[in-house]
Amino acid sequence: MTQRVTYEDVSLVYPGSTNPAVSHLNLEIGEGEFLVLVGPSGCGKSTSLRMLAGLEPISAGKIFIGDRDVTNVPAKDRDIAMVFQNYALYPHMSVAENMAFALKIQKVSKSEIERRVKEAAAILDLTEYLERKPKALSGGQRQRVAMGRAIVREPEVFLMDEPLSNLDAKLRVQTRSQIAALQRRLGTTTVYVTHDQVEAMTMGDRVAVLKDGILQQCASPRELYDEPDNSFVATFIGSPSMNMATAAIVDGGVTVNGYTVPVDRAILDQASGSNVLLGVRPEDLHIADEGIGMTVTVVEELGADTFVYGEFTDAGGQTVDVVARDRGFQAPKIGSSVHVRPERVYVFDTEGIQRRLH
């Protein structure tokens, strides 16, 4: 039976380290939910997963699966199944034997093992490969065997640690849609770790963004994109990344490179200084007759879309790289000066965690 998962003020400090790998993590994952943990390398996402799996001892806090406190429960007794990025298949065993191995250790009856393996193989399109050894399979097929091994255990929670990172780009896209569809079919609570924000946005019911061991925001992909809590989430989610520049507060809004962008005074009154960070997504920045002046550095024509990269000096005196995304049009020449006008802007404080000003 699938269960919810709760991290209650969980921290982990590795021996010999002063900075926590994960700090005061509070997170509840609903029954049957697909939650993705995402963030840059070293942000604590895999550590968070391994603590839930029982592979890392936690320094403080509690972890619950359902109503059961599993903080000090050995990994083998937690009723979770884990899928690793390196597949971890036994090379001398067939696909069927690999999938059945954990069940044999649990002394599940032969007929029940056979039923579960056949069922999982049918779901994953592996029926014709059951007698093959892993070396005779492609990377994508091996990954499906690793998934099958987790499915047959019928656990309360699936844990997946970057399971697609060894696949080529095309196969990753194909396999991520298969995993998302499979999870919805099985309805098993799933915690999935990736550093790829596109993967996170396309797969998760909710996405938890971590940085330096601290949870920055947990919300639906759409909410993270439209309503980021701070500048880190804003720039991490979205491809290409959100443009960010320092802007000076003036009457009527903020000014960037001589152009005033209208911003509500009530928002600017929350700022802790005379400057703010102004964020604009590439699709909200368009070449126009008037706007922020910039020098074009690179042009990428992709048929339906054109990306125009440029640079200008912001209110903090820094040279800022920006990208405007527009429908296919007559692209400007590299080195030319153009104006870009933002349609929608985000305003962030310049202090602390650079929270978004509403």
Disulfide bonds with the S-S distance in Angstrom:
none
